[in-house]
Amino acid sequence: MASAYLNKTLGSGNRDKWTWSAWVKKHSNGSILPLFHADDGSSNYYTHISFHDTDSLFFQNRYANTNKGYKITTQLFRDLNAWYHVQFVWDSNNSTADDRQIIYVNGERITAYDVNITPNLDQNSTINDGYEHRIGRGGTGFNGSQYADVTLTHVHFTDGYAYDASTFGESDSVSGIWKPKTAPSVTYGTNGFFLKMENSGAMGTDSSGQSNTFTVNGTITQTEDTPS
């Protein structure tokens, strides 16, 4: 997806609770690789998740030009041969402040951050606010000229539901390696989607049953390299 991306304008959904989960294989290090982004057309309101140019994971919610939820992991992710299961949870109406913005990688919750600004209780995100949502590219408000040099598969988004990593992955009984659940038991909600990336002619096809198919921009190349 180095010069291509997916986009869709999602209508009004739950701005306080959602989950984004995907299997990602990086093809380069040292640059911002946008995974999921929505903004209002400015730098005042946006929600952005990506690999940072330091190769950490980056989860930022910018609201009224102020960081209302901001994480940069201490752990770095530089293995270009590995599949990473990355999962971002926004749950701002959670009574526990540390549980309002969560990152999981390969089934493990990340707890060490170089930057960690906790969202306020019931803090809104720009995700689910009726704006254009992008997979694989930043937006007008942040890194709009940058694309994700990655391979993606099994991209899940649940509108109104905060799930832990075991919902979408599990340890292989023989090798112990974290692997995807191909048909997880989840409720997707109004704006939810499940992009398998299995149809080479329609890579943005939604398999969640919610008909939230994304538009393909540029050329996305299908590969048989999968996390399973």
Secondary structure, 3 states (H helix, E strand, C coil): CCCCEEEEECCECCCCEEEEEEEEEECCCCCCEEEEEEECCCCCCEEEEEECCCCCEEEEEEECCEEEEEEEECCCCCCCCCCEEEEEEEECCCCCHHHCEEEEECCEECCCEEEEECCCCCCCCCCCECCEEEECEEECCEEEEEECCEEEEEEEEEECCCCCHHHCEEECCCCCCEEECCCCCCCCCCCCEEECCCCCCCCCCECCCCCCCCEEECCCCCCCCCCC
